[in-house]
Amino acid sequence: MILATLLEIDDLQTHFFTSAGTVKAVDGVSYTVDEGETVAVVGESGCGKSVTAMSILRLIPWPPGKIVGGSIRFDGKDLLDLDEEGIRNLRGKDIGMIFQEPMTSLNPVLTIGLQLTETLKAHTDISDADANARAVELLGLVGISEPERRLDQYPHHLSGGMRQRVVIAMALSCEPKLIIADEPTTALDVTIQAQILELMKDLTKRLNVAMIVITHNLGVVARYADRVNVMYAGRIIESGTARDVYYNPKHPYTLALLKSVPRMDQARQAKLDPVDGQPPDLSMLDGGCAFRPRCRFATEKCAQDYPPLEAVSDSQFVSCWEKDNLEEKAS
């Protein structure tokens, strides 16, 4: 079955103009999301994951940030060509967003019911009674007990996991075609993380909603993503199916990320191998590979030219001059 492309990002460039210089937070990012597909965007803090997501919804604040190039096509429309009203009508209706911290995503002085029905009323002609009934249905859908009673409660009455479920319900309220989940499990403990991820996987499959999961943890998305994009210094440096990236990584950074994740089957034999060094200053990048100061496989060519994102198989793409020699060098 061939799925239609829902979202197509092409050569996206989002820069921040500061007194210290121009920060190229997103520097030529391109990827697609098909209908009903889950795509993970993985990388360290500051690599451009969240800025890419904010760019899709045109939430980059000016000043200092600005989308300076590229295109974002969603369901046949270029989102960068829409006026303010057009993009506002799209947010929450066709594209839902799950932000990092549920406590700051929810307004502490408004009830759960009011916040859930607000999006419904903004995008539909639904009555108050029908909106409340839909809110109860959504809370039940995301596994919250006694949903009728929760409508009159405030965010501080709920646990972190329940608040995150409310945020997921809000994102699903208008039956969007795409959900962007920006580190949806960061503030939760490990057990609740698994529950939330299983819930999101189940809902997206059941409702045929496409999803972009943004995270810094490769271990989190191993079970949930169809495809994985690994970002570093504002660019995608490796892209492929989850199986490609996990079982046959071709970029030194992807390999380093995988080695820094603890594995239960090797807990007694292997020690963690952290990624050495710090992410680069995005306002001071040169023309070479941005990862080379931290890369144990770097060569002279890495300092001269930035490697293009090239296919190594039908489904896997890598930006590294040493991609063909990585397995030999790493052994």
C-alpha positions in Angstrom: 0.0 0.0 0.0 1.5 3.4 -1.1 0.7 6.2 1.3 0.2 9.8 0.2 2.8 12.3 1.4 1.1 14.6 4.0 4.0 16.9 4.9 7.0 17.8 2.8 9.7 20.0 4.2 12.2 21.1 1.6 15.5 22.9 2.3 14.0 24.7 5.4 16.2 27.4 6.9 15.4 29.2 10.1 17.9 31.7 11.5 18.1 33.8 14.7 19.7 37.2 14.3 21.4 38.1 17.5 24.0 40.6 18.7 26.5 37.7 18.7 25.9 36.8 15.1 23.4 34.8 13.0 22.5 31.5 14.5 21.6 29.0 11.8 19.3 26.9 14.0 17.8 25.0 11.0 20.1 24.9 8.0 18.7 23.2 5.0 16.4 20.5 6.5 14.4 18.3 4.2 12.1 15.4 5.0 8.6 14.0 4.5 5.8 12.5 6.6 3.3 10.2 5.0 -0.3 9.8 6.1 -0.6 7.7 9.2 3.2 7.5 9.6 5.3 8.1 12.7 8.6 9.9 12.1 11.1 10.5 14.8 13.5 13.5 14.9 16.4 12.7 17.2 19.4 14.7 18.5 21.0 16.5 21.4 19.5 19.7 22.9 20.2 22.7 20.6 20.4 20.7 17.3 17.3 22.3 15.8 14.6 19.7 16.4 12.1 22.0 18.2 12.9 25.0 16.0 12.0 22.8 13.0 8.7 21.9 14.6 7.9 25.5 15.5 8.7 26.5 11.9 6.1 24.1 10.6 3.4 25.9 12.7 5.0 29.3 12.0 5.6 29.9 15.7 9.1 31.4 15.4 9.1 34.7 17.2 10.4 37.8 15.3 12.7 39.3 16.5 15.0 37.5 16.6 14.0 34.4 14.6 12.9 34.2 11.0 12.3 31.5 8.3 14.7 32.7 5.6 14.3 29.9 3.0 12.8 26.7 1.9 9.2 25.4 1.8 6.8 23.5 4.0 4.0 21.9 2.1 1.1 20.4 4.1 -1.7 18.6 2.4 -0.9 20.4 -0.9 -0.5 23.9 0.7 2.7 25.8 1.2 2.4 26.9 4.9 4.9 29.8 4.3 2.5 31.3 1.8 -0.5 31.5 4.2 -1.5 34.7 5.9 -1.9 34.9 9.7 -5.5 33.9 9.6 -4.8 31.0 7.3 -2.1 29.5 9.6 -4.2 30.2 12.7 -7.0 28.2 11.2 -4.6 25.3 10.6 -3.1 25.2 14.1 -5.0 22.9 16.4 -7.4 21.8 13.6 -5.3 20.1 11.0 -2.0 20.0 12.9 -2.0 19.3 16.7 0.9 20.1 18.9 2.0 18.3 22.1 4.5 20.5 23.9 7.4 19.4 26.2 6.1 20.2 29.7 2.4 19.6 30.3 2.3 21.9 33.4 3.4 24.9 31.3 1.2 23.8 28.3 -1.9 24.0 30.4 -3.2 27.3 31.9 -3.2 26.9 35.7 -6.2 29.2 36.2 -8.5 27.6 33.7 -10.4 24.3 34.2 -9.5 21.2 32.1 -13.0 21.4 30.5 -12.6 25.0 29.4 -9.2 24.3 27.9 -10.4 21.2 26.1 -13.4 22.9 24.6 -11.6 26.1 23.6 -10.0 24.6 20.6 -13.2 22.8 19.5 -15.2 26.1 19.7 -12.4 28.0 17.8 -12.5 25.7 14.8 -16.1 24.4 14.7 -19.6 25.6 15.2 -20.2 23.1 18.0 -22.6 23.9 20.9 -21.5 24.1 24.5 -23.3 20.9 25.4 -21.7 19.0 22.4 -18.3 20.5 23.2 -18.5 19.2 26.8 -19.6 15.8 25.5 -16.7 15.7 23.1 -14.3 16.7 25.9 -15.6 13.8 28.1 -15.1 11.5 25.1 -11.6 12.6 24.5 -10.6 12.2 28.2 -11.9 8.7 28.1 -10.1 8.0 24.8 -6.7 8.9 26.4 -7.4 6.7 29.4 -8.4 9.2 32.1 -10.8 7.8 34.7 -14.0 9.7 35.7 -13.7 12.1 32.7 -16.9 14.0 33.6 -15.5 15.0 37.0 -12.1 16.0 35.5 -13.8 18.8 33.4 -14.2 20.9 36.5 -10.7 20.3 37.8 -7.6 22.4 37.4 -4.2 21.2 36.1 -2.7 21.1 39.6 -5.3 18.6 40.6 -3.8 16.0 38.2 -0.5 14.1 38.2 2.1 14.7 35.5 1.0 11.6 33.5 -2.6 12.7 33.6 -1.7 16.2 32.5 0.2 14.9 29.6 -2.9 12.8 28.7 -5.0 16.0 28.7 -2.5 17.7 26.4 -2.7 14.7 24.0 -6.6 14.9 24.2 -6.3 18.6 23.3 -4.1 17.8 20.3 -6.6 15.2 19.1 -9.7 17.3 19.8 -10.3 18.5 16.2 -9.2 15.2 14.6 -6.0 16.5 13.0 -4.1 14.9 10.2 -0.7 15.4 11.9 0.4 15.7 15.5 3.8 17.1 16.4 5.0 15.7 19.8 7.9 17.8 21.1 9.7 15.6 23.7 6.3 14.4 25.1 7.8 12.3 27.9 10.6 14.5 29.2 9.0 15.4 32.5 7.6 11.9 33.3 9.1 8.9 35.1 10.1 5.8 33.1 6.9 3.8 33.8 4.6 6.7 32.8 6.8 7.4 29.7 6.1 3.9 28.4 2.4 4.3 29.1 2.2 7.7 27.2 4.2 6.3 24.2 2.0 3.2 24.0 -1.1 5.4 24.2 0.2 7.7 21.4 1.2 4.7 19.2 -2.2 3.1 19.7 -4.2 6.3 19.0 -2.2 7.3 15.9 -2.7 3.8 14.4 -6.4 3.6 15.4 -7.2 7.1 14.1 -4.7 7.1 11.2 -3.0 10.2 12.4 0.5 11.0 11.2 3.0 12.0 14.0 6.4 13.6 14.3 8.0 12.6 17.6 10.9 14.9 18.7 13.3 13.5 21.3 16.9 13.4 22.4 16.7 9.7 23.3 17.1 7.1 20.6 15.9 4.5 23.0 12.5 6.1 23.3 11.6 5.9 19.7 13.0 2.4 18.9 9.6 0.8 19.3 7.4 3.6 18.1 8.9 5.2 14.9 8.5 4.1 11.3 11.3 6.4 10.2 14.1 8.3 12.0 15.8 11.5 11.2 19.0 12.2 13.2 19.8 15.9 13.5 23.1 17.6 14.4 23.9 21.4 14.2 20.7 22.3 12.3 21.0 19.6 9.7 19.8 16.0 9.2 22.9 13.9 9.2 21.2 10.5 8.9 17.8 9.3 7.8 16.2 5.9 7.4 13.8 3.4 8.7 14.0 2.6 12.4 15.6 -0.7 11.5 18.2 1.0 9.3 19.2 3.5 11.9 19.3 1.1 14.9 20.9 -2.0 13.3 23.1 -0.4 10.6 24.0 3.2 11.6 26.3 4.9 9.1 27.1 8.2 10.7 29.6 8.4 13.7 27.1 10.6 15.6 24.3 8.1 15.3 26.7 5.4 16.4 27.8 7.5 19.4 24.2 8.2 20.4 23.3 4.5 20.3 26.4 3.6 22.4 25.4 6.1 25.0 22.0 4.4 25.6 22.0 1.7 28.2 20.9 -1.8 27.0 19.3 -4.2 29.4 20.8 -7.2 27.6 24.3 -5.9 28.1 24.0 -4.2 31.5 26.6 -6.3 33.2 29.1 -6.5 30.4 29.2 -3.1 28.7 29.7 0.4 30.1 28.2 3.5 28.7 30.2 5.3 26.1 29.2 9.0 26.2 29.6 11.4 23.2 32.7 13.4 23.9 32.7 17.2 23.7 30.0 19.7 23.4 27.6 20.7 20.5 29.0 23.5 18.3 28.2 27.2 18.5 25.7 27.5 15.6 26.8 31.1 14.9 30.4 30.1 14.3 30.2 27.1 11.9 32.7 26.8 9.1 32.3 25.0 5.8 33.4 21.6 7.1 31.5 18.9 8.9 30.1 20.3 12.2 30.6 17.0 14.1 34.3 16.6 13.3 35.7 18.1 16.5 33.9 15.3 18.4 34.4 12.6 15.8 36.9 9.8 16.3 36.9 9.0 12.6 37.4 12.6 11.2 39.8 13.1 8.3 41.2 16.2 6.5 38.4 16.1 4.0 35.9 16.6 6.9 37.4 20.0 7.6 37.3 21.1 4.0 33.7 20.4 2.8 30.4 19.6 4.4 29.3 16.0 3.2 26.0 15.9 1.3 23.2 13.7 2.4 23.6 10.7 0.1 21.8 7.4 -0.3 23.5 4.3 1.1 20.4 2.1 0.3 16.9 2.6 -0.9 15.7 3.8 2.5 18.8 5.2 4.2 20.6 8.4 3.7 23.8 9.6 5.4 25.9 12.8 5.5 29.4 11.6 6.1 32.6 11.2 4.1 33.6 8.1 6.0 30.2 6.3 5.8 31.6 3.5 3.7 34.5 2.9 6.1 32.6 3.4 9.4 31.9 -0.3 10.2 35.6 -1.2 9.6 36.9 1.7 11.7 34.4 1.2 14.5 35.3 -2.5 14.9 
